[in-house]
């Protein structure tokens, strides 16, 4: 049995890569020979090493039974399991109680405080997706352990920077709160701020999310809000652990989730997906001259087989390296979540626009 295990570990190293190649959709083994379990994740580069944080998925449920895992690598293809960076708890009623939902973790390093800051989407155990909260935790070390600070809604009692008029001007939207969804009039009310106004006092919903650190060191929380109908971009405090109150709405009523953001030159780019549950759909591309917009939508950036379904996946992060940008996505398998696979593809540019071309294999 021991000989068979060693043989499996040897052969598995060639399933996903040989000499640094990436094969999207294949099994990606770690140093133990186990498929990497870090879904919906993001990558932090620090002191010459890459750290991959993601959701630990079990075989039968997408709920969090373990927590947020961490892997590390020097070359982006050979990954070492570093353990659970932020575990669930066994305390009944705790916000991180086993069985809660912890999604799309992203870690950024704050050079001023020398802290590693973890942001993620949190839903309470047994409450579905009704809480729609962010979670934030900190650590002195990239691999953790991370100390949970709080969860919450975003920017309670604060009006978006790009919202015209005053909150009192939106009182006329009251009539649409319990109206039939998807009618033209209801859609217009959503665009005008129906759900932003509804959640104004308690704070804005935050589901699928990412964190982006700009070249000037300022950080931003980008998340799907307003019942997953509108994206929001919120500035983070200097220590990256809270919101400053400055935020904007992006593509109101556009039904975007899974935001991934990068900067190329003086242009900010964002790749998102539509809202079709676990089923893949056509990616969307946005650009802006500033993180504060205005954001403009473009055509699907994906090319090649299954481009209209983002190659069967959904974006989770865009890693920027000195050699270029890498689009990261998950091929979700809700019937067996721990067997969900990964898509990593380089981003190129054609006629000034990002292009994500399918490749059966490629090398860094």
C-alpha positions in Angstrom: 0.0 0.0 0.0 2.8 2.4 0.9 4.5 1.7 -2.5 1.2 2.4 -4.3 0.8 5.7 -2.4 4.3 6.8 -3.4 3.6 5.9 -7.0 0.4 7.9 -7.0 2.2 11.0 -5.6 4.9 10.6 -8.3 2.4 10.2 -11.1 0.0 12.9 -9.8 2.8 15.5 -10.2 2.4 15.1 -14.0 -1.4 15.3 -14.1 -1.5 19.1 -13.9 2.0 20.1 -14.8 5.3 18.9 -16.3 8.1 21.4 -16.2 5.9 24.2 -14.9 3.0 23.7 -17.3 -0.6 24.5 -16.3 -3.5 22.2 -17.4 -6.8 23.8 -16.5 -9.5 21.4 -15.5 -7.1 18.7 -14.4 -6.4 17.4 -10.9 -3.9 19.7 -9.2 -2.1 17.8 -6.5 -0.3 19.4 -3.6 2.9 18.2 -1.9 0.8 15.4 -0.3 -0.6 14.2 -3.5 -4.1 15.5 -2.7 -6.1 17.7 -5.0 -5.7 21.3 -3.9 -8.8 22.3 -1.8 -8.8 26.2 -2.1 -11.8 27.2 -4.0 -13.1 30.7 -4.8 -9.7 31.8 -3.8 -7.0 34.5 -4.4 -3.3 34.7 -4.2 -0.9 36.9 -2.2 2.7 37.4 -3.2 5.0 38.1 -0.3 8.8 37.9 0.2 9.4 35.7 -2.8 6.5 33.3 -2.2 3.0 32.9 -3.4 0.2 32.1 -0.9 -3.1 30.7 -2.2 -6.1 31.1 0.0 -9.4 29.4 -0.7 -12.6 27.7 0.5 -12.1 24.1 1.8 -14.9 22.1 0.3 -16.2 18.8 1.5 -17.6 16.0 -0.7 -21.3 16.6 -0.1 -21.9 20.2 0.9 -20.7 23.7 0.0 -21.1 24.8 3.6 -17.9 25.4 5.6 -16.9 22.4 7.6 -13.2 23.2 7.9 -12.6 26.8 7.1 -10.2 28.8 4.8 -7.1 26.9 3.7 -3.7 28.1 2.7 -1.1 26.7 0.2 2.3 28.2 -0.7 4.6 28.0 -3.8 7.7 29.6 -5.2 6.7 29.0 -8.9 2.9 28.8 -9.0 2.8 25.2 -10.0 4.3 23.3 -7.0 2.1 23.9 -4.0 2.7 23.0 -0.4 -0.2 22.6 2.0 0.1 25.2 4.9 -3.0 24.2 6.8 -6.2 26.0 7.8 -5.6 29.8 8.0 -9.0 30.6 9.5 -11.0 27.6 10.9 -14.7 27.2 11.7 -15.6 26.8 15.3 -17.7 24.3 17.2 -19.5 27.0 19.3 -23.2 27.0 18.8 -24.4 30.4 17.5 -20.9 31.6 16.7 -20.6 33.6 13.5 -18.0 31.1 12.2 -19.9 28.0 13.5 -19.2 24.8 11.5 -21.8 24.8 8.7 -21.7 28.5 8.0 -20.8 29.7 4.5 -17.3 31.2 4.0 -16.6 32.2 0.4 -14.1 34.0 -1.8 -11.3 34.7 0.7 -8.7 37.3 -0.3 -5.6 38.2 1.7 -3.6 41.5 1.3 -0.6 42.7 3.2 -0.5 46.1 4.9 3.1 47.4 4.9 2.3 50.1 7.5 0.9 47.7 10.1 2.8 44.6 8.9 -0.4 42.7 9.2 -2.0 40.3 6.7 -5.6 41.0 6.3 -8.2 38.5 5.2 -11.6 39.4 3.7 -14.3 36.9 2.8 -18.0 36.6 2.3 -19.9 35.2 5.3 -23.3 33.7 5.7 -24.6 32.4 9.1 -25.3 28.7 9.6 -28.8 27.6 8.6 -29.8 31.1 7.2 -29.0 30.6 3.5 -27.7 33.7 1.9 -29.8 36.1 3.8 -27.0 37.7 6.0 -24.9 38.9 3.0 -22.0 40.0 5.2 -18.3 40.5 4.9 -15.9 39.0 7.3 -12.4 40.3 8.2 -9.5 38.7 10.1 -5.8 39.6 10.6 -2.6 37.7 11.2 1.1 38.4 11.8 2.1 35.7 9.3 0.8 35.0 5.8 -0.1 31.4 6.6 -2.0 32.4 9.8 -3.5 31.7 12.1 -5.9 34.5 11.4 -7.8 36.3 14.2 -11.4 37.0 13.3 -12.3 40.7 13.9 -15.9 41.1 12.9 -18.5 40.6 10.2 -21.0 43.1 9.0 -22.8 45.0 6.2 -21.0 47.8 4.3 -21.1 51.5 5.0 -24.4 51.8 7.0 -26.0 55.2 6.7 -23.7 56.4 3.9 -24.7 57.5 0.4 -22.7 56.3 -2.6 -20.5 59.0 -4.2 -22.1 58.6 -7.6 -25.7 58.7 -6.4 -27.4 61.9 -7.6 -29.7 63.8 -5.3 -30.4 63.0 -1.6 -31.7 59.9 0.1 -35.0 61.8 0.5 -35.3 61.9 -3.3 -35.6 58.1 -3.3 -38.7 58.0 -1.1 -40.8 57.5 -4.2 -39.2 54.0 -4.6 -41.1 52.7 -1.6 -43.9 51.5 -3.8 -41.6 49.1 -5.5 -40.2 47.3 -2.5 -42.9 44.6 -2.5 -43.7 44.9 -6.2 -43.4 42.1 -8.8 -39.8 41.5 -9.8 -38.4 41.8 -13.3 -41.0 44.2 -14.7 -39.6 47.1 -16.6 -40.7 49.5 -13.9 -39.1 47.4 -11.2 -35.9 47.2 -13.1 -35.8 51.0 -13.4 -36.4 51.2 -9.6 -33.4 48.9 -9.0 -31.2 51.0 -11.2 -32.4 54.1 -9.3 -31.4 52.6 -6.0 -34.3 50.6 -4.7 -32.3 48.1 -2.7 -29.5 50.5 -1.8 -32.1 52.7 -0.2 -33.7 49.7 1.6 -30.4 48.7 3.2 -29.2 52.2 3.8 -29.6 52.2 7.6 -28.3 48.6 8.2 -25.6 48.6 5.6 -25.1 47.3 2.1 -25.2 43.6 1.2 -21.8 42.0 0.4 -21.7 38.6 -1.3 -19.2 37.6 -4.0 -16.2 39.8 -3.3 -12.5 40.6 -4.0 -10.0 43.0 -2.6 -7.8 45.2 -4.8 -4.7 47.1 -3.7 -3.7 50.0 -6.0 -0.2 51.1 -6.8 -0.5 54.0 -4.3 -1.2 51.5 -1.5 -4.9 52.2 -1.2 -7.2 49.2 -1.0 -10.7 48.6 -2.2 -13.4 46.1 -1.4 -15.4 45.1 -4.5 -18.5 43.0 -4.0 -21.9 42.0 -5.4 -24.6 43.9 -3.6 -28.3 44.9 -3.7 -29.6 41.3 -4.1 -26.7 40.5 -6.5 -28.1 43.1 -8.9 -25.5 45.8 -8.5 -21.7 45.8 -7.9 -20.2 48.2 -5.3 -16.6 49.4 -4.8 -15.8 50.6 -1.3 -12.5 52.2 -0.2 -10.8 50.5 2.8 -9.2 52.2 5.8 -5.4 52.7 5.9 -5.0 49.5 7.9 -7.3 47.6 5.4 -9.6 46.3 8.1 -12.6 48.6 7.7 -14.5 50.8 5.2 -14.0 54.6 5.0 -17.5 55.4 3.9 -16.5 56.2 0.3 -18.1 53.9 -2.2 -19.8 53.8 -5.6 -22.4 51.7 -7.4 -21.3 50.0 -10.7 -23.6 48.6 -13.4 -26.8 49.1 -11.4 -29.3 46.4 -12.1 -26.8 44.6 -14.3 -26.8 41.3 -12.3 -23.0 40.9 -11.9 -21.2 38.7 -9.5 -17.7 37.1 -9.1 -15.8 40.4 -9.6 -12.1 40.1 -10.4 -10.1 43.3 -10.8 -6.7 44.3 -12.2 -4.8 47.4 -13.4 -2.9 47.5 -16.7 -1.1 50.8 -17.2 -3.6 53.6 -16.4 -6.7 51.5 -17.0 -8.7 49.5 -14.4 -10.2 46.3 -15.7 -12.9 44.1 -14.2 -14.1 40.7 -15.3 -17.4 39.5 -13.8 -20.0 36.8 -14.4 -23.8 36.8 -14.6 -26.0 35.4 -11.9 -26.9 31.8 -12.8 -26.3 30.0 -9.5 -23.7 27.2 -9.9 -24.1 27.1 -13.6 -21.4 28.8 -15.7 -22.3 31.7 -18.0 -20.8 34.3 -20.3 -18.1 36.5 -18.7 -18.5 40.3 -18.7 -15.7 42.9 -19.1 -15.6 46.4 -17.7 -13.0 49.2 -17.9 -12.5 52.6 -16.2 -9.9 55.3 -16.1 -10.1 55.4 -12.3 -11.2 52.9 -9.6 -14.1 55.4 -9.1 -15.2 55.1 -12.7 -17.0 55.7 -14.9 -17.1 52.0 -15.6 -17.8 51.0 -19.2 -18.9 47.5 -20.3 -17.3 45.6 -23.2 -17.8 42.3 -25.0 -16.9 38.9 -23.5 -13.1 38.7 -23.1 -13.0 34.9 -23.4 -11.9 33.1 -26.7 -11.8 29.5 -27.7 -13.9 26.4 -26.8 -16.7 27.1 -24.4 -15.9 30.8 -24.3 -19.6 31.6 -23.9 -19.6 29.8 -20.6 -16.2 31.1 -19.4 -14.8 27.7 -20.3 -17.3 26.1 -17.9 -16.0 28.1 -15.0 -16.5 31.3 -13.0 -13.8 33.9 -12.2 -12.4 34.2 -8.7 -9.3 36.4 -9.0 -6.8 38.0 -11.3 -3.2 37.6 -10.3 -0.8 40.3 -11.6 2.8 39.4 -11.9 5.8 41.1 -13.5 5.3 38.9 -16.6 1.6 39.6 -16.9 -1.9 38.9 -15.6 -3.4 35.5 -14.9 -7.2 34.9 -14.8 -8.2 32.4 -12.2 -11.6 30.6 -12.2 -13.3 27.6 -10.6 -15.2 24.9 -12.4 -17.8 24.3 -9.8 -19.1 20.8 -9.1 -22.0 21.3 -6.6 -22.7 17.6 -6.4 -19.2 16.9 -5.3 -17.7 20.3 -4.3 -14.3 19.1 -3.2 -13.7 17.8 -6.8 -14.3 21.3 -8.3 -11.4 22.1 -10.7 -9.4 25.2 -11.5 -8.8 27.3 -14.6 -5.8 29.5 -14.9 -5.2 31.3 -18.1 -2.9 34.2 -19.1 -4.5 37.5 -20.1 -3.2 39.0 -23.4 -4.3 42.2 -25.1 -5.8 42.7 -28.6 -6.7 46.1 -29.9 -6.3 47.5 -26.4 -8.7 45.0 -24.8 -7.9 42.1 -22.5 -8.3 38.6 -24.1 -8.6 35.3 -22.2 -7.8 32.6 -24.7 -8.4 28.9 -23.8 -5.2 26.8 -23.8 -5.1 23.1 -23.1 -1.8 23.7 -21.5 0.7 26.6 -21.1 3.8 27.4 -19.1 4.8 30.3 -16.9 
